[in-house]
Structure formats: C-alpha cells, structure tokens
Amino acid sequence: MLKLNVRTKRNPEEVVRKALGFFGPAGRGLKVTQQSDTCVSFEGGAGYVAVAACTDGEGASVDLETREWEREVREFARKV
C-alpha cells in the first residue's frame, strides 16, 4: 500500500479529470467505482487507486492511495 500527498496548481475538478484520463478505461483501464467533483476511486488488476483533492490556496492538495498500482500513482503524482 502507498499513500502520497502532493500539491498542484490545478483545481480539484481538474485533478479528478486528469485522474479519470490517466487511470480510467481510456487510460490504464481501471473501473471507476466512485466519483464526485473532488474525488475518484478505481479498481482493477487486484488493486485500487483513490484520488482526493481539496482546494489549497491557489491550487489543490491531492491525497493518493493505492494497492498494486504504486508505480503508476507515483507517475501520476509527478504529472499532476
């Protein structure tokens, strides 16, 4: 299991859109299990990814949690 927190200049809604494109069916092929304006969760490959973003100054603080998708989550954290 991996938990990360990163800061970004993107707003929470944009973080969720980026996560959908990166991890979702058109990206890594994970199934969306929960989605709102500020968070999204995925399942697949015997693991999961959870992304939650909240407004923080001029951008967002992003909490990432995963099991089995550690490398991909680290990559997403660098890109967001």
Protein Blocks (a to p, Z undefined) as FASTA:
>chain_A
ZZdddddfbdfklmmmmmmmmmmmmlnopacfbdcfkbccdeeehiacddddddehjbcc
dddddehilmmmmmmmmmZZ
